């Protein structure tokens, strides 16, 4: 019997070793032999890299400059990439007079494209347009000319690791600016850059369910997710495999990559932690062009840094292994009320829960936020907006989303909130008696991810610490500052209450580069507005200064708080501390060790303070300009 037990044990070990191996596209890799006839794609050597502070060359190569690759080199690169090199035009070029003009296409883009997946599947476009520079605006009967602006010069449609390695090596060896893009679901301009070579990982859609996966103390279900998988893809895979996986709430947000590299929040944050907390292994192409597997047993410094230490910083992620859980249901209803001080008998409210008393409205909103820790305590979260409607009118909407709770328990938990809103503030809301139904946390094959359209939303965020909810005076002061941003400033406040503590994160999530402020937070709050097209650099600076003044009121009342980079301000003045916390210096050391050339750069990523985009008009945070070293920067 003993040899038989050994046989079964060996068989099980072999099965576990096979499960979760690299995807087929990751087995296609660049070799030294591939580089022999084209030195521009040779691998890098970190040991012989120039010093980090080397000021030469000061700027990345620029189209038309002496250092820019010649047409022969671009053709040779495309051969090495097996035809994956693209030079796409901005979609809006169809609206401008010239060779690309097409009235039918232009009209479809303006009127119909928002109902499709077009913008997510475009190799250039991002959902936030203002960093591009407004050089090719989408409009019927557009005037002037369309130029590339902040969009990349070339795009590599990566479908193998070999293509990613080739692109990274070419960019490093030819001193090119390099950017990484999946869906373009990006609020700060990280997915674009003038004069750059872009690695587009959007078509790396592979997914694998791993029934048994063991690493360190973890033993359970897992999934391997390709870098191009979107949240809606992920949810549909959950339904197919009868599992749940922590995923972004936005359907077209990439399920891995930038989401987990910063932190990654969603509707299971209070129950299972952040996206970064789910990671068990990462496959990645580094700045020297080499392909690594990074996990608790290999490259421990990178293992710490890649989970929370910033996107577009250390390499190009190709796939990630994440924890998976048994199927989860979520239960929620929308709480909504508004205020219009000018309502009267001749102006009936459109909202049956509308008030005329501003004081009652704001007290009701404060009470709703103050109730959220009870939701967090059972693994749920509150997802809310306070929206200015003009003419001193405002609306408040909130969903209290709770996993794995029965309908009676949900009603028992929420009823006191509704009772207090009724009795204390005379707000006519009621918890529905019917229609509260737990929903499977999965796509059931029905999610498509359609409906995104380029806009110019800007976020300024902070992580509000949990101690505020234990001190009534402190909360009232902070809430007054939130109210000022909406009522005086005219900004929308987006609040998401959750608590991804170290205990919730568990192993290995509790030990990572995630900003420690996340572990103390109970609310992620943002002020949102739209950056209009066509405004001048001076007008942008004035807008920035105004909204930052309101955020500074929060900051004064909550010294030392952090912020979420993915929904933060690219103009954040103390971004090193706000986005990364006390681990920033350690991250810089790791960045310099693994990317001594500074191949990977994006605004507010680790080490990015040593470089700047030099725009023609000084447009703040724009990407329509050459990337150059800051004089005296390291």
Secondary structure, 3 states (H helix, E strand, C coil): CHHHHHHHHHHHHHHHHHCCCCCHHHHCCCCHHHHCCCHHHCCCCHHHCCCCCCCCCCECCCCCCCCCCCHHHHHHHHHHCCCCEECCCCHHHHHCCCCCCCHHHHHHHHHCHHHCCHHHHCCCCCCECHHHCCCCCCCCCCCCCCCCCCCCCEEEECCCHHHHHHHHHHHHHCCCEEEEECCCCCCCCCCCCCCEEEEECCCCCCEEEEEEEEECCEEEEEEEEECCCEHHHHHHHHHHHCEECCCCCCCCCECCCHHHHHCCCCCCHHHHCCHHHHEEEEEEEECCCCEEEEECCECHHHHHHHCCCCCCCCEEEEEEEEECEECCEEECCEEEEEECCCCECCECCCCCCEECCHHHHHHHHHHHHHCHHHHHCCCCEEEEEEEEEECCEEEEEEEEEEECCCHHHHHHHHHHHHHHHHHHHCCCCCCCCCCCCCEECCCCCCCCCCCCCCECEEEEEEEEEHHHHHCHHHHHHHHHHHHHHHHCCCCEEEEEECCCCHHHHHHHHCCCCCCHHHHHEEEEEEEEEECCCCCCHHHHHHHHHHHHHHHHHHHHHCCCCCCCHHHCCCCCCCHHHHHHHHHHHHHHHHHHHHCCCCCECCCCCCCHHHEEEEECCCCCCCCCEEEEECCCCC
